[in-house]
Amino acid sequence: MPPQEISVPPARRLPADARRALVYTVWDRRGGIDDYIPYALAGMREDIEHLLVVVNGELSDEGRALLEPVADEILVRENAGFDIWAHKAGLDHLGDRLADFDEVILTNDTWMGPVNPYRPVLERMAQQAVHFWGMTDHAREEPNPFTGEGVLHYHLQSFWIAARRELFLSTVWRDYWRELPEMPDYFDAVLKHETLFTHRLAAEGFVHGVAFSSEDYPTDHPALFNPDLLLDDGCPLIKRRPFFHYPPYMDRHAVIGREIARKVADRGYPMDVFWQNFARNVPPKVLNTNAGMLEVLTDDGRSYDPARPLRTLAALHIYYPEMTDELLDRIDTVPGPCDVVITTPDEQRAAAIRAVAERRPRADGSTEVRLVSNDGRDQSAFLIGCRDELLSGEYGLVVRLHSKKTPQDGFNVGRHFRDLQFRNLLDSPGYTANVFALFQREPGLGLVYPPMIHIGYPTLGRAWWANRKGAEDLCAQLGIRVPFDDVSPLAPYGGMFIARPEALRILVEHPWSYAQFGGAEAYQDGGLAHVLERLPSYAAGELGFHTRTVATRDHMSISHTALEYKLDQISATLPGYSVDAIHYLRGVGEVGEGRLIDFARMYLRMHRPGTGAALRRIAGRDTVLGRALRRLRRRAE
């Protein structure tokens, strides 16, 4: 018998007294709820009759307390199937109650809002005679960019799908969700649902609409590539992805996160809520890059409000007493009241430092010199020697400096490293005032420090050095779950920064001992001091504090030109855009020492993937071929 034709009810506009249900799905690696979620839901309550939050995974008591004032129901389920299966669970949970509503909105936690009001969009779409609609869409692509073949169908993006009762009470709708396939990974969610949902329902005769069509924008994916234009047109929300997607890809498409964030702020969205989520959930260097969080400051001091001073603790570790005047000169640029605590490892140094400090009495604070162990050097001196002050609650900011010479690296390199730290943090009274003004402006700003040093040091591409495993282990111990940057961490190389003490609480509250740091032989990559040097932004991020890097105009003139030239030279023999060159090089793998066997490995990785592993297995066997391969490898090495 021929297949039975499905009778599709006509699409209708929503009545003026339409009742809406909303199913909102969320996943949090900590089982918590960041502030942007209740903010987003609270803004919708006037237009939503029933709001169900579906939590994938765990929900803490604190998270539940944030959701309960804005949700009618909270459903906690296993973390399986991404938001798609969470929507299915929410629909199943509502069951027959769906018939009480005119429209159900399926949405998730991948966006922030309201940046513009929701209601104008809801009212506009209510006047369209459709069966379902989306906030944004994605144009058809051929070939499918996910598979390299076939077609990526035009589709409404699944982060916001609103279905009318003529659809969600139909057998087509019921059968679609009943037959929903398993989705063990992200690409399953995209290829088995998001890119097929619109196409399949449209093929059955259901009519769809879109609030902000890609046809009206210069790219096929405006939610990612043109969020600023969407906001200009009244879109009430912004996708979070532009701030955590792979930075070279965003660079390739000239998506400028700093300008997007400014536009969000200009519309009155609370930026402490905005930055809290990203600080906790995005690798800090990725966020710093995508959001353009380097502040190039002037020395005019105009941004600082002297009526709102921040009492400051200057924590100085001085191993070289001859640098005491230089360090105190920097501290003299700090605006407002400032107490100075100087740590040093022995009484001889302490006496020399006190002599200098006594010649320079402070009118706006005290100066104390105290003895500490040199095990762990400036790191232990700060976390152990200054612990009481950091936890006292008396200080709005802490300036952390130490006497830095690095004589082992040569005079020029050591001088540049020292100047990079001192001048980019405390260059002049006007400049330092502008640094402090950043903290006045942003209550969620946890710390600032200079950009990564790259002149005179081979830091680019390897700044974790031997410290990553130790950092991972320590973060697990301390409960820091901010994702790690893959190549190099965002970190205060050199160990100097300006911070809110509360942003460092995880590191400061831990009961460190000098014995944990070890002696002089332990002060190297992989040792505790070098591990801790890389963690301040990750520790601050766990508490919701974000990081900015800061620099003088002179430093950026020097740094950018050098960096641009180096990148130009490295790119000379590589294909395409920077993102293409990066993928090529990462695919090739480690260059090693450029020996014959290294080039052979690179060739196999690129052109015969899997062959190298097979040869290694053969070489490990006690056979004629295995012995021959081992001899060949020894000759090549």
Backbone torsions as a table, in degrees:
resi	resn	phi	psi	omega
1	MET	NA	143.4	177.7
2	PRO	-65.3	151.5	179.9
3	PRO	-60.4	142.8	-178.5
4	GLN	-73.3	130.7	179.6
5	GLU	-72.4	140.7	179.5
6	ILE	-91.9	129.6	178.1
7	SER	-86.9	114.3	-178.5
8	VAL	-94.6	120.9	178.2
9	PRO	-64.8	150.4	-178.1
10	PRO	-63.9	145.7	175.5
11	ALA	-71.8	143.1	-176.7
12	ARG	-132.3	157.7	168.8
13	ARG	-75.2	157.6	176.8
14	LEU	-77.8	142.5	174.9
15	PRO	-68.2	161.4	-177.3
16	ALA	-62.1	-30.9	-179.5
17	ASP	-100.8	33.6	-176.2
18	ALA	-57.5	142.1	176.7
19	ARG	-106.9	126.7	-178.2
20	ARG	-114.4	141.8	167.6
21	ALA	-111.3	150.7	178.4
22	LEU	-132.3	130.1	174.4
23	VAL	-110.5	113.6	-175.3
24	TYR	-113.5	124.6	-178.7
25	THR	-107.0	146.0	-176.8
26	VAL	-145.4	145.0	169.5
27	TRP	-135.9	135.4	177.6
28	ASP	-135.5	131.9	-175.6
29	ARG	-63.5	-19.5	-179.0
30	ARG	-100.9	-5.7	-173.3
31	GLY	77.6	14.3	-178.6
32	GLY	-103.9	-170.7	178.2
33	ILE	-135.9	118.9	176.3
34	ASP	-77.3	157.3	-169.9
35	ASP	-64.4	-23.8	-178.0
36	TYR	-66.4	-22.2	-177.7
37	ILE	-74.1	-55.7	175.8
38	PRO	-61.5	-29.4	176.3
39	TYR	-64.6	-43.2	179.3
40	ALA	-64.7	-41.9	-176.1
41	LEU	-75.1	-36.7	179.5
42	ALA	-60.9	-35.7	-179.7
43	GLY	-68.5	-14.6	-176.8
44	MET	-100.8	-9.9	-169.5
45	ARG	-59.8	-32.9	-179.3
46	GLU	-65.8	-21.7	-176.5
47	ASP	-109.6	-0.8	-176.4
48	ILE	-118.5	124.3	179.6
49	GLU	-76.1	-40.6	-177.3
50	HIS	-139.3	126.4	-176.2
51	LEU	-120.7	115.5	178.6
52	LEU	-108.9	124.4	174.1
53	VAL	-102.3	126.6	177.3
54	VAL	-109.0	119.7	-177.4
55	VAL	-102.2	120.8	172.5
56	ASN	-83.6	119.6	179.1
57	GLY	96.5	-139.2	-174.5
58	GLU	-97.2	158.0	174.3
59	LEU	-135.4	119.5	-179.9
60	SER	-74.9	164.7	176.5
61	ASP	-61.9	-38.3	178.9
62	GLU	-65.6	-40.3	177.7
63	GLY	-64.1	-42.7	178.4
64	ARG	-61.6	-40.1	179.8
65	ALA	-62.4	-31.3	177.5
66	LEU	-76.2	-30.0	-177.8
67	LEU	-83.2	-34.9	-171.3
68	GLU	-58.0	-36.9	179.3
69	PRO	-68.8	-18.1	-175.3
70	VAL	-115.0	-7.3	-177.3
71	ALA	-115.8	145.0	173.1
72	ASP	-82.6	-34.0	179.0
73	GLU	-142.6	150.1	174.8
74	ILE	-128.3	123.2	179.4
75	LEU	-115.5	121.6	178.4
76	VAL	-105.4	128.1	-176.7
77	ARG	-134.9	173.9	176.6
78	GLU	-65.5	152.8	179.5
79	ASN	-85.9	84.3	-179.1
80	ALA	-144.5	138.6	175.7
81	GLY	81.4	10.2	177.3
82	PHE	58.5	-160.2	-177.7
83	ASP	-68.6	-22.7	-176.9
84	ILE	-66.1	-48.6	178.7
85	TRP	-72.8	-25.5	173.0
86	ALA	-66.8	-38.8	174.6
87	HIS	-62.6	-42.5	177.5
88	LYS	-59.0	-44.4	178.8
89	ALA	-62.5	-38.7	178.5
90	GLY	-66.1	-42.1	177.6
91	LEU	-64.0	-42.6	177.9
92	ASP	-62.8	-37.7	-179.2
93	HIS	-66.2	-40.4	178.0
94	LEU	-69.2	-36.6	174.9
95	GLY	53.9	-129.2	-176.9
96	ASP	-66.9	-17.0	179.5
97	ARG	-65.4	-19.1	178.1
98	LEU	-56.1	-32.1	-177.9
99	ALA	-64.5	-12.4	179.5
100	ASP	-80.8	-6.6	-172.3
101	PHE	-117.9	155.8	176.4
102	ASP	-91.1	-24.1	-177.5
103	GLU	-152.2	139.8	172.8
104	VAL	-121.7	130.1	-179.9
105	ILE	-104.0	125.7	175.9
106	LEU	-104.0	116.9	-176.9
107	THR	-144.2	179.2	-173.9
108	ASN	-149.7	-171.5	-172.8
109	ASP	-94.3	19.0	-176.8
110	THR	-88.2	8.3	-179.4
111	TRP	-136.5	165.0	175.6
112	MET	-121.5	144.0	178.3
113	GLY	-178.2	178.8	-5.9
114	PRO	-78.8	128.1	172.1
115	VAL	-87.6	-40.4	164.8
116	ASN	-115.2	163.1	-178.9
117	PRO	-62.4	144.1	176.2
118	TYR	-71.4	-40.6	-165.4
119	ARG	-56.9	-44.2	-179.8
120	PRO	-56.4	-36.5	179.2
121	VAL	-71.2	-43.4	178.7
122	LEU	-62.1	-41.3	179.3
123	GLU	-67.6	-40.5	179.3
124	ARG	-64.4	-45.0	-178.8
125	MET	-71.7	-26.5	177.0
126	ALA	-62.9	-25.3	-179.5
127	GLN	-85.3	-2.8	177.7
128	GLN	-93.7	133.3	178.5
129	ALA	-83.0	90.1	-178.0
130	VAL	-136.2	162.5	172.8
131	HIS	-90.4	-29.7	178.1
132	PHE	-157.5	156.6	-179.4
133	TRP	-149.7	159.5	178.7
134	GLY	-123.7	161.8	176.5
135	MET	-71.6	-44.6	178.8
136	THR	-137.8	169.3	179.9
137	ASP	-137.1	176.5	178.7
138	HIS	-131.9	130.6	-176.8
139	ALA	-69.4	159.4	176.4
140	ARG	-64.8	141.1	176.9
141	GLU	-133.2	141.3	174.8
142	GLU	-142.0	121.9	2.2
143	PRO	-75.5	167.6	176.6
144	ASN	-63.1	120.0	-176.3
145	PRO	-66.1	-18.8	179.8
146	PHE	-81.1	-29.7	-175.4
147	THR	-114.7	-16.0	-177.8
148	GLY	78.7	3.7	179.8
149	GLU	-151.5	168.4	178.4
150	GLY	69.8	-156.2	-174.0
151	VAL	-125.8	136.1	166.6
152	LEU	-93.0	108.7	-175.1
153	HIS	-67.2	150.9	168.5
154	TYR	-54.9	138.4	-179.5
155	HIS	-156.0	149.0	168.1
156	LEU	-72.8	139.7	-178.8
157	GLN	-76.3	136.2	-166.0
158	SER	-75.5	-5.5	-179.4
159	PHE	-70.4	-15.0	177.0
160	TRP	-152.1	103.1	175.7
161	ILE	-125.5	123.6	176.3
162	ALA	-108.7	124.0	-178.3
163	ALA	-114.5	135.4	177.1
164	ARG	-86.2	162.1	-174.5
165	ARG	-61.6	-29.3	178.2
166	GLU	-62.7	-25.4	175.9
167	LEU	-91.2	-52.0	-170.3
168	PHE	-75.0	-6.8	172.1
169	LEU	-99.7	4.3	-177.0
170	SER	-85.6	159.8	175.6
171	THR	-69.0	-28.9	178.2
172	VAL	-62.6	-46.8	178.4
173	TRP	-61.5	-48.1	-178.9
174	ARG	-60.3	-44.4	-178.7
175	ASP	-67.5	-36.5	-179.4
176	TYR	-59.3	-49.3	-176.4
177	TRP	-74.3	-31.0	178.0
178	ARG	-67.2	-33.4	-176.9
179	GLU	-97.4	12.4	-177.4
180	LEU	-58.3	125.8	-177.8
181	PRO	-74.4	162.3	174.8
182	GLU	-64.2	147.8	-177.5
183	MET	-134.2	80.3	-176.2
184	PRO	-72.3	-20.7	178.5
185	ASP	-138.2	173.1	-173.7
186	TYR	-59.4	-41.8	-177.2
187	PHE	-67.1	-28.9	172.9
188	ASP	-62.3	-43.5	-180.0
189	ALA	-61.1	-37.1	179.5
190	VAL	-74.0	-49.9	-171.0
191	LEU	-82.0	-26.0	-177.6
192	LYS	-98.9	-8.3	178.8
193	HIS	-137.0	-66.4	-168.7
194	GLU	-55.8	-45.0	-175.2
195	THR	-83.3	-4.5	-178.4
196	LEU	-112.2	-25.3	-172.8
197	PHE	-55.6	-54.4	-178.5
198	THR	-62.5	-45.1	-177.0
199	HIS	-60.5	-44.7	-177.0
200	ARG	-69.0	-43.4	180.0
201	LEU	-68.1	-38.7	176.7
202	ALA	-62.6	-37.7	178.6
203	ALA	-64.2	-26.5	177.5
204	GLU	-82.9	-5.7	177.7
205	GLY	103.6	4.1	178.9
206	PHE	-81.4	141.5	-173.7
207	VAL	-97.8	132.6	179.5
208	HIS	-120.1	161.4	175.7
209	GLY	-139.3	173.1	179.7
210	VAL	-144.1	137.5	-178.1
211	ALA	-69.9	-40.1	-178.0
212	PHE	-134.1	98.1	-171.9
213	SER	-80.7	139.1	176.9
214	SER	-61.6	-21.9	177.8
215	GLU	-63.0	-22.0	-177.8
216	ASP	-93.3	6.3	-175.3
217	TYR	-129.4	160.5	-172.8
218	PRO	-79.6	0.4	178.1
219	THR	-132.6	165.9	-179.2
220	ASP	-81.9	-5.0	-175.8
221	HIS	-140.6	69.4	-174.1
222	PRO	-64.3	-26.7	179.2
223	ALA	-62.5	-28.3	177.8
224	LEU	-96.7	-43.9	-171.0
225	PHE	-94.9	-23.3	-176.3
226	ASN	-132.9	45.2	-179.1
227	PRO	-61.6	-28.4	178.3
228	ASP	-65.0	-40.0	179.0
229	LEU	-69.5	-36.0	175.7
230	LEU	-61.8	-43.3	178.5
231	LEU	-63.2	-40.4	178.3
232	ASP	-59.8	-30.7	-178.4
233	ASP	-90.3	5.4	174.6
234	GLY	98.7	7.2	177.7
235	CYS	-59.5	130.2	-174.0
236	PRO	-79.5	-6.4	-173.2
237	LEU	-139.2	166.6	177.3
238	ILE	-135.1	133.9	177.2
239	LYS	-68.0	145.3	179.5
240	ARG	-78.0	-21.0	-171.8
241	ARG	-56.6	-38.8	-179.8
242	PRO	-55.5	-17.9	-177.8
243	PHE	-99.8	-8.5	177.6
244	PHE	-127.5	-1.3	179.0
245	HIS	-70.3	165.6	-175.0
246	TYR	-58.6	117.0	-172.8
247	PRO	-55.5	-42.0	178.3
248	PRO	-61.6	-30.7	176.3
249	TYR	-68.7	-42.5	178.0
250	MET	-66.0	-36.0	175.5
251	ASP	-61.7	-43.0	-180.0
252	ARG	-57.8	-35.0	-177.1
253	HIS	-102.2	9.3	175.3
254	ALA	53.3	42.9	173.2
255	VAL	-87.4	112.5	-171.4
256	ILE	-101.1	97.8	-174.9
257	GLY	-62.5	-33.7	-179.6
258	ARG	-61.3	-40.2	179.2
259	GLU	-70.2	-35.6	178.0
260	ILE	-65.3	-45.3	179.5
261	ALA	-61.8	-38.6	178.2
262	ARG	-63.4	-39.7	179.6
263	LYS	-66.8	-37.9	176.6
264	VAL	-62.8	-44.7	179.9
265	ALA	-64.3	-40.9	-178.7
266	ASP	-62.3	-24.0	178.8
267	ARG	-89.7	6.0	172.2
268	GLY	91.1	8.0	177.6
269	TYR	-69.0	137.3	-178.3
270	PRO	-68.9	111.2	-172.6
271	MET	-74.1	-19.6	172.8
272	ASP	-66.1	-35.7	174.7
273	VAL	-67.5	-42.4	-179.7
274	PHE	-58.4	-54.3	-174.5
275	TRP	-73.6	-28.5	-178.8
276	GLN	-56.6	-47.9	-177.3
277	ASN	-64.8	-44.8	-178.6
278	PHE	-67.0	-39.1	-180.0
279	ALA	-61.7	-34.7	-176.9
280	ARG	-82.7	-20.7	-167.0
281	ASN	-128.6	-1.0	-179.3
282	VAL	-120.1	135.8	174.3
283	PRO	-51.6	128.2	-170.8
284	PRO	-55.4	-38.7	-179.0
285	LYS	-70.0	-34.3	174.9
286	VAL	-61.7	-47.6	179.8
287	LEU	-64.3	-44.2	179.8
288	ASN	-58.3	-36.8	-179.1
289	THR	-76.5	-52.5	-175.6
290	ASN	-63.8	-36.4	-177.7
291	ALA	-93.0	1.5	178.5
292	GLY	57.1	53.1	-170.7
293	MET	-92.7	26.5	170.2
294	LEU	-92.0	122.4	179.3
295	GLU	-101.5	115.0	175.3
296	VAL	-94.7	110.3	-167.9
297	LEU	-106.6	151.7	174.7
298	THR	-92.0	179.5	-179.3
299	ASP	-112.2	26.1	-176.5
300	ASP	-88.2	-15.5	177.9
301	GLY	69.0	9.8	-172.4
302	ARG	-71.5	-22.7	-176.6
303	SER	-77.9	-17.9	-173.3
304	TYR	-82.3	138.6	177.9
305	ASP	-105.5	104.0	-177.9
306	PRO	-65.8	-15.6	178.3
307	ALA	-75.9	-11.1	179.5
308	ARG	-125.2	60.2	-175.8
309	PRO	-68.1	151.8	176.6
310	LEU	-110.1	114.4	179.3
311	ARG	-63.3	132.7	-168.8
312	THR	-120.0	141.9	168.7
313	LEU	-106.5	123.5	173.1
314	ALA	-99.1	111.6	-179.4
315	ALA	-102.6	105.5	-175.9
316	LEU	-112.3	128.5	171.9
317	HIS	-107.6	118.5	-174.3
318	ILE	-118.4	111.4	174.0
319	TYR	-94.9	-30.8	179.7
320	TYR	-106.8	97.7	-176.6
321	PRO	-57.0	-27.4	-179.3
322	GLU	-65.5	-11.4	177.5
323	MET	-96.1	4.8	-175.5
324	THR	-60.1	-47.9	179.6
325	ASP	-58.4	-43.5	-178.7
326	GLU	-61.7	-42.6	179.6
327	LEU	-67.5	-41.8	179.4
328	LEU	-68.6	-31.0	174.0
329	ASP	-59.5	-40.5	178.8
330	ARG	-66.0	-42.8	-179.4
331	ILE	-65.6	-29.4	178.2
332	ASP	-64.4	-14.1	177.3
333	THR	-83.1	-8.1	-177.0
334	VAL	-70.3	128.6	178.2
335	PRO	-80.2	143.3	175.7
336	GLY	83.8	-177.7	-176.5
337	PRO	-65.7	140.4	-175.8
338	CYS	-149.9	122.3	172.1
339	ASP	-97.3	141.2	-177.2
340	VAL	-113.9	125.8	171.7
341	VAL	-116.9	119.1	-179.5
342	ILE	-109.2	124.9	175.8
343	THR	-106.2	145.6	-179.9
344	THR	-156.1	155.1	-168.7
345	PRO	-86.0	-9.1	-179.2
346	ASP	-154.4	165.4	-173.6
347	GLU	-69.4	-32.3	178.8
348	GLN	-61.6	-46.6	176.9
349	ARG	-65.1	-41.4	-178.9
350	ALA	-59.4	-40.4	-179.7
351	ALA	-64.1	-42.4	179.1
352	ALA	-65.1	-38.7	-179.9
353	ILE	-68.7	-42.3	179.8
354	ARG	-61.6	-37.5	-179.4
355	ALA	-61.2	-40.6	177.5
356	VAL	-68.4	-46.2	-176.9
357	ALA	-62.4	-35.4	-180.0
358	GLU	-67.3	-27.2	176.0
359	ARG	-76.3	-9.9	-175.2
360	ARG	-129.5	64.3	-179.3
361	PRO	-61.0	146.0	-177.6
362	ARG	-100.2	130.0	179.9
363	ALA	-82.9	-20.5	-172.9
364	ASP	-119.1	24.4	-180.0
365	GLY	169.4	178.0	-176.1
366	SER	-102.7	165.2	174.0
367	THR	-132.7	130.1	178.8
368	GLU	-132.8	137.8	175.6
369	VAL	-113.0	126.3	-178.3
370	ARG	-132.7	149.9	-179.7
371	LEU	-88.6	138.1	176.7
372	VAL	-138.6	164.8	173.5
373	SER	-69.9	149.1	176.2
374	ASN	-88.7	-1.4	174.9
375	ASP	-68.6	117.9	-174.9
376	GLY	91.9	-8.4	174.7
377	ARG	49.4	-130.3	-173.6
378	ASP	-66.5	-28.1	-179.5
379	GLN	-67.3	-51.4	179.9
380	SER	-68.1	-35.5	178.4
381	ALA	-58.8	-37.0	-179.9
382	PHE	-76.2	-52.5	-172.0
383	LEU	-74.9	-28.4	179.7
384	ILE	-104.0	-51.3	-175.0
385	GLY	-67.2	-25.9	-178.3
386	CYS	-115.3	15.0	-173.2
387	ARG	-59.0	-45.7	-176.3
388	ASP	-60.6	-44.0	179.5
389	GLU	-65.6	-40.3	-177.5
390	LEU	-66.3	-29.0	-179.0
391	LEU	-98.7	2.5	-173.0
392	SER	-73.6	-22.2	-175.1
393	GLY	78.5	5.9	-176.9
394	GLU	-87.5	-13.1	-171.1
395	TYR	-118.7	137.3	175.9
396	GLY	-82.2	-31.5	-179.9
397	LEU	-141.4	156.9	171.0
398	VAL	-127.6	132.9	173.3
399	VAL	-103.6	121.5	-178.4
400	ARG	-111.5	117.8	177.5
401	LEU	-132.8	161.5	169.7
402	HIS	-150.1	160.7	-179.8
403	SER	-72.8	119.0	-172.9
404	LYS	-124.6	123.1	176.3
405	LYS	-121.9	-34.7	-175.5
406	THR	41.2	57.8	-177.4
407	PRO	-63.1	-23.9	-179.1
408	GLN	-66.5	-17.0	-177.2
409	ASP	-97.7	1.2	-179.0
410	GLY	95.3	155.1	-173.3
411	PHE	-62.2	-52.1	-176.0
412	ASN	-61.7	-45.5	-178.3
413	VAL	-65.1	-45.6	178.8
414	GLY	-62.0	-40.8	178.7
415	ARG	-63.4	-43.2	179.7
416	HIS	-63.8	-42.8	179.9
417	PHE	-60.9	-44.6	179.7
418	ARG	-63.9	-46.2	-179.4
419	ASP	-63.3	-37.9	178.8
420	LEU	-58.2	-41.4	-179.5
421	GLN	-71.5	-56.2	-172.0
422	PHE	-65.7	-47.3	-172.5
423	ARG	-74.3	-35.4	-179.4
424	ASN	-76.4	-15.8	174.8
425	LEU	-97.2	-44.4	-170.0
426	LEU	-141.0	66.2	-171.3
427	ASP	-77.9	-38.3	-177.6
428	SER	-162.7	165.3	179.2
429	PRO	-55.7	-42.1	179.8
430	GLY	-68.0	-41.7	179.5
431	TYR	-65.3	-47.3	-179.3
432	THR	-61.7	-37.7	176.5
433	ALA	-60.2	-38.5	178.9
434	ASN	-70.1	-31.9	174.1
435	VAL	-64.2	-46.6	180.0
436	PHE	-64.1	-30.8	179.1
437	ALA	-63.4	-28.4	176.3
438	LEU	-59.8	-40.5	179.1
439	PHE	-71.2	-33.9	175.1
440	GLN	-64.5	-37.5	-175.8
441	ARG	-76.3	-35.1	-172.3
442	GLU	-123.1	103.1	-179.7
443	PRO	-65.3	-20.1	178.8
444	GLY	-92.9	2.9	177.6
445	LEU	-75.2	119.3	-175.7
446	GLY	-91.1	-42.6	-179.8
447	LEU	-159.7	158.9	176.0
448	VAL	-133.4	150.5	175.4
449	TYR	-163.6	170.0	-177.0
450	PRO	-68.9	160.1	175.4
451	PRO	-63.9	165.8	179.0
452	MET	-55.9	132.9	174.3
453	ILE	-72.8	136.2	177.3
454	HIS	-137.7	-11.1	175.8
455	ILE	-86.7	120.5	179.1
456	GLY	89.2	-8.6	-178.7
457	TYR	-134.8	144.0	179.0
458	PRO	-88.8	51.3	-175.7
459	THR	-75.5	-33.8	-174.2
460	LEU	-60.5	127.3	176.0
461	GLY	88.5	-3.4	-174.6
462	ARG	-156.0	24.5	-170.7
463	ALA	-75.2	-7.4	167.6
464	TRP	-70.0	-29.4	-175.2
465	TRP	48.3	-128.2	-179.1
466	ALA	-96.4	20.6	-170.9
467	ASN	-101.6	-7.9	-172.2
468	ARG	-65.3	-48.1	-177.9
469	LYS	-59.9	-43.6	177.7
470	GLY	-63.1	-37.6	178.1
471	ALA	-66.0	-42.5	178.4
472	GLU	-61.8	-44.0	-179.9
473	ASP	-64.8	-41.6	-178.4
474	LEU	-68.7	-39.7	178.1
475	CYS	-63.8	-39.0	176.6
476	ALA	-61.7	-40.1	179.7
477	GLN	-67.4	-38.7	-175.9
478	LEU	-88.1	-7.3	-179.0
479	GLY	78.9	29.1	177.5
480	ILE	-93.4	115.1	-175.7
481	ARG	-114.6	13.4	174.2
482	VAL	-63.3	130.8	-178.7
483	PRO	-61.1	143.7	179.2
484	PHE	-80.3	145.8	167.8
485	ASP	-72.2	144.8	-169.5
486	ASP	-80.3	-38.0	-173.4
487	VAL	-99.0	-53.8	179.2
488	SER	-138.7	142.0	178.4
489	PRO	-79.0	154.6	165.7
490	LEU	-79.9	114.6	-170.8
491	ALA	-154.8	156.1	175.6
492	PRO	-82.5	81.1	179.5
493	TYR	-62.6	125.1	-171.4
494	GLY	102.9	-14.6	171.7
495	GLY	76.7	22.3	-179.4
496	MET	-118.6	139.8	-177.4
497	PHE	-165.6	171.6	169.2
498	ILE	-121.3	131.1	-172.0
499	ALA	-147.9	160.8	165.3
500	ARG	-80.3	129.5	179.1
501	PRO	-54.8	-36.2	-178.8
502	GLU	-67.7	-23.4	177.4
503	ALA	-71.7	-20.8	-179.1
504	LEU	-100.3	10.0	-169.8
505	ARG	-56.8	-40.3	-178.0
506	ILE	-60.1	-41.4	-179.7
507	LEU	-74.6	-37.9	-173.8
508	VAL	-77.1	-36.2	-176.7
509	GLU	-71.3	-22.2	-177.9
510	HIS	-64.5	136.8	-177.0
511	PRO	-79.4	73.9	179.7
512	TRP	-68.7	154.8	171.6
513	SER	-129.6	154.0	179.2
514	TYR	-63.3	-30.3	-179.7
515	ALA	-62.8	-32.0	179.2
516	GLN	-63.4	-30.7	-177.1
517	PHE	-79.1	-26.3	-179.1
518	GLY	76.6	174.9	-178.7
519	GLY	-83.6	-159.8	-176.1
520	ALA	-59.8	-32.9	-178.4
521	GLU	-68.5	-21.1	-178.6
522	ALA	-88.9	-8.7	-177.8
523	TYR	-84.4	79.5	-179.1
524	GLN	-157.6	172.2	178.9
525	ASP	-58.3	134.7	-175.3
526	GLY	96.9	-19.9	176.5
527	GLY	-78.3	162.9	-174.5
528	LEU	-59.1	-41.0	-178.1
529	ALA	-61.6	-42.7	-179.5
530	HIS	-72.7	-31.3	174.5
531	VAL	-64.7	-48.2	-178.0
532	LEU	-63.9	-31.2	178.7
533	GLU	-57.0	-28.6	-175.4
534	ARG	-93.9	1.9	-169.9
535	LEU	-108.1	-10.8	-175.1
536	PRO	-53.6	-43.1	-177.8
537	SER	-69.7	-31.3	178.4
538	TYR	-72.5	-40.0	177.3
539	ALA	-66.6	-42.5	178.1
540	ALA	-65.5	-41.4	179.6
541	GLY	-60.5	-36.9	178.7
542	GLU	-57.7	-32.0	179.4
543	LEU	-91.4	4.4	177.5
544	GLY	90.0	8.4	178.0
545	PHE	-93.2	136.2	179.1
546	HIS	-100.4	167.0	-177.1
547	THR	-116.2	143.7	167.0
548	ARG	-124.8	148.3	170.1
549	THR	-97.3	150.9	-175.5
550	VAL	-132.5	148.7	-179.2
551	ALA	-156.8	152.5	172.2
552	THR	-79.6	163.1	177.0
553	ARG	-64.8	-37.4	178.4
554	ASP	-61.6	-44.8	-179.6
555	HIS	-61.1	-42.7	-178.2
556	MET	-67.1	-31.7	175.1
557	SER	-61.8	-41.3	-179.8
558	ILE	-74.1	-48.3	-172.9
559	SER	-68.1	-47.4	-173.9
560	HIS	-65.7	-41.8	-179.4
561	THR	-64.8	-41.3	178.6
562	ALA	-65.1	-43.7	-178.3
563	LEU	-66.4	-40.8	179.1
564	GLU	-62.0	-42.4	-179.0
565	TYR	-67.1	-43.5	179.3
566	LYS	-61.2	-43.8	179.2
567	LEU	-64.5	-37.8	178.3
568	ASP	-62.5	-42.5	179.6
569	GLN	-67.7	-43.5	179.8
570	ILE	-63.6	-33.5	-175.3
571	SER	-83.0	-7.2	-170.1
572	ALA	-58.2	-36.1	-176.7
573	THR	-109.6	16.8	-178.0
574	LEU	-108.6	154.0	-174.4
575	PRO	-82.7	148.8	163.3
576	GLY	65.0	-156.2	178.3
577	TYR	-70.5	169.0	-179.8
578	SER	-58.1	-39.8	179.9
579	VAL	-63.3	-35.5	177.5
580	ASP	-67.7	-43.3	179.9
581	ALA	-63.7	-39.2	179.2
582	ILE	-64.3	-46.2	179.2
583	HIS	-61.6	-37.5	178.6
584	TYR	-63.5	-49.3	-177.7
585	LEU	-66.9	-39.9	178.6
586	ARG	-67.0	-31.8	176.7
587	GLY	-68.7	-36.5	178.1
588	VAL	-66.2	-37.0	179.8
589	GLY	88.7	-166.6	-176.4
590	GLU	-61.6	133.0	178.5
591	VAL	-77.8	-23.2	-178.2
592	GLY	66.9	-135.3	-178.8
593	GLU	-105.6	12.4	178.0
594	GLY	73.6	22.0	177.9
595	ARG	-79.4	170.1	179.7
596	LEU	-56.0	-44.6	-178.2
597	ILE	-67.6	-30.4	176.7
598	ASP	-65.4	-43.7	178.4
599	PHE	-67.2	-34.9	177.1
600	ALA	-63.3	-42.7	178.1
601	ARG	-61.9	-43.2	-179.9
602	MET	-62.5	-41.7	179.0
603	TYR	-61.3	-45.1	-178.6
604	LEU	-65.1	-39.7	179.5
605	ARG	-61.1	-40.2	-175.7
606	MET	-80.3	-41.9	-168.5
607	HIS	-111.1	-19.0	178.8
608	ARG	-136.5	63.0	-177.1
609	PRO	-59.8	135.9	-178.6
610	GLY	94.9	-21.5	-178.8
611	THR	-66.9	-40.4	-178.8
612	GLY	-60.0	-43.1	178.7
613	ALA	-63.2	-39.9	179.2
614	ALA	-64.4	-41.3	179.5
615	LEU	-66.0	-36.7	178.6
616	ARG	-65.3	-37.8	177.6
617	ARG	-64.3	-42.3	179.5
618	ILE	-65.2	-41.2	-178.2
619	ALA	-65.0	-23.6	179.8
620	GLY	-81.3	-6.3	-178.2
621	ARG	-93.5	151.6	178.9
622	ASP	-89.2	69.1	178.4
623	THR	-127.5	171.5	178.2
624	VAL	-59.5	-47.3	-179.3
625	LEU	-65.9	-39.8	179.4
626	GLY	-62.3	-45.5	179.4
627	ARG	-64.5	-37.4	179.2
628	ALA	-65.1	-41.2	179.0
629	LEU	-65.5	-38.1	178.7
630	ARG	-65.9	-38.9	177.2
631	ARG	-64.6	-41.3	179.3
632	LEU	-62.4	-41.0	-180.0
633	ARG	-64.9	-42.0	179.3
634	ARG	-62.6	-38.4	178.7
635	ARG	-66.5	-41.5	-178.7
636	ALA	-65.9	-32.2	-178.9
637	GLU	-80.9	NA	NA
